[in-house]
Amino acid sequence: MIADYADKLNTYEEFKDYADMVQQFIKKQKEENLPEGRYDLENGIFALIQKYTTKPLDGAQMESHKKYCDLQYIVEGTEKIYWASLRNLTVEDDRTPEADIIFYKSGPEQGYTLLEAGMFGFYAPEDGHMPCIAVTEPQPATKIVFKIPVKG
């Protein structure tokens, strides 16, 4: 799990292959106010623009993915994204391979990152994560989730 400001993507070796593409798409979304939906980029990477209302922690579930890493960029709003190592989680609903998502029973999260506009959180397949959680009260948010294929 990595969290930082998107203008620093190029400083991470992990992101060198696609940092410029991600930053260009973020710029395009800001300039053109792109609507919600899926946008295919290159090298199997796609972006999902999402508009939603953050939700309470109560009842939320950890999730993970096998085929894709998530780079979640906050366009507008603020949210908490909780994190936990998969070794500490118990599978509740495995929807792979039809859908690339696994949900986990409520358990001990290992902390959260407070993300505000301009920041991203990166979650690899071994990172359980619980996005879209309200900081205090539910509020509107806009996010771009970049789905990055797992190498291997």
C-alpha positions in Angstrom: 0.0 0.0 0.0 1.3 3.4 -1.0 -0.4 6.8 -0.5 0.9 10.2 -1.7 0.1 13.1 -3.9 -0.3 12.3 -7.6 2.2 14.9 -8.7 4.8 12.6 -7.1 3.9 9.5 -9.1 7.1 9.8 -11.2 9.3 9.6 -8.0 8.2 5.9 -7.4 10.1 3.2 -9.2 6.9 1.0 -9.0 5.0 3.4 -11.2 7.6 4.3 -13.8 5.9 2.4 -16.6 2.6 4.2 -16.4 3.0 7.3 -14.2 2.9 9.7 -17.2 -0.2 8.0 -18.6 -2.0 8.3 -15.3 -1.1 11.9 -14.9 -2.2 12.7 -18.4 -5.6 11.1 -17.8 -6.0 13.0 -14.6 -5.3 16.2 -16.4 -7.7 15.3 -19.2 -10.5 14.5 -16.7 -10.0 17.9 -15.0 -10.0 19.8 -18.3 -12.9 18.0 -19.9 -14.9 17.0 -16.8 -15.3 13.5 -18.2 -18.5 11.6 -17.2 -18.6 8.5 -15.1 -17.6 5.3 -16.8 -14.7 3.1 -18.0 -11.9 4.5 -20.2 -9.5 2.1 -21.8 -5.9 3.4 -21.8 -3.0 1.3 -22.9 -1.1 -1.9 -21.9 -4.3 -3.3 -20.4 -4.8 -0.4 -18.0 -8.2 1.2 -17.7 -9.7 4.0 -15.6 -13.0 4.1 -13.9 -14.4 7.5 -13.1 -16.8 7.2 -10.2 -19.1 9.7 -8.4 -20.6 8.6 -5.1 -21.3 9.5 -1.6 -18.9 8.3 1.0 -20.3 5.8 3.5 -20.1 5.0 7.2 -17.5 2.4 8.3 -20.2 0.3 9.9 -21.1 -2.5 7.5 -18.3 -1.9 5.0 -16.1 -4.8 3.8 -12.5 -5.2 3.0 -11.9 -6.3 -0.6 -8.9 -7.3 -2.8 -8.3 -8.2 -6.4 -6.1 -10.8 -8.1 -5.8 -9.6 -11.7 -5.4 -5.9 -11.1 -3.8 -3.4 -8.7 -5.9 -0.4 -7.8 -4.5 3.1 -8.0 -7.3 5.2 -6.5 -7.0 8.9 -7.2 -9.3 11.4 -5.4 -10.6 14.1 -7.8 -13.0 15.8 -5.4 -13.9 15.2 -1.7 -12.1 13.4 1.1 -12.3 9.8 2.2 -10.7 7.2 4.4 -9.4 4.0 2.8 -8.8 1.3 5.4 -6.1 -1.3 4.8 -5.3 -4.8 6.1 -2.9 -7.5 5.1 -4.7 -10.5 3.5 -3.0 -12.8 6.1 -5.2 -11.2 8.7 -8.5 -11.5 6.8 -11.0 -14.4 6.2 -12.6 -14.7 2.8 -16.4 -14.3 2.8 -17.3 -13.9 -0.9 -14.8 -14.9 -3.6 -16.2 -13.7 -6.9 -13.1 -14.6 -9.0 -12.6 -15.4 -11.8 -15.9 -14.1 -13.1 -15.3 -10.7 -11.4 -12.0 -9.6 -10.1 -13.0 -9.1 -6.5 -12.9 -10.9 -3.2 -14.8 -9.7 -0.1 -13.7 -10.5 3.5 -15.4 -10.9 6.8 -15.2 -7.9 9.1 -12.0 -8.1 11.0 -9.1 -6.1 12.3 -8.2 -3.3 9.9 -4.6 -2.2 10.3 -5.3 1.5 9.9 -6.5 3.9 7.2 -5.2 6.6 4.9 -7.0 9.9 4.7 -7.1 10.8 1.1 -8.0 14.3 -0.2 -8.3 15.7 -3.6 -5.0 15.3 -5.5 -3.9 12.2 -3.6 -3.8 8.5 -4.5 -3.8 5.2 -2.7 -2.2 2.2 -4.4 -3.3 -1.3 -3.5 -1.6 -4.5 -4.8 -3.3 -7.9 -4.8 -1.9 -8.6 -1.3 -3.5 -5.5 0.1 -7.0 -5.7 1.6 -8.6 -2.3 1.3 -11.9 -0.7 2.2 -12.5 2.5 0.1 -15.2 5.2 0.1 -15.4 5.5 3.9 -16.7 8.9 5.2 -14.3 11.0 7.3 -17.1 12.2 9.6 -20.4 12.4 7.7 -21.1 11.0 4.3 -20.2 13.5 1.5 -20.1 13.6 -2.3 -16.8 12.4 -3.8 -15.3 11.8 -7.3 -12.6 9.3 -7.8 -10.6 7.8 -10.7 -9.7 4.1 -10.1 -6.9 3.1 -12.4 -6.9 -0.7 -12.8 -3.4 -1.9 -13.5 -2.8 -5.5 -14.6 -0.7 -7.6 -12.3 2.6 -8.5 -14.0 3.6 -12.1 -14.1 
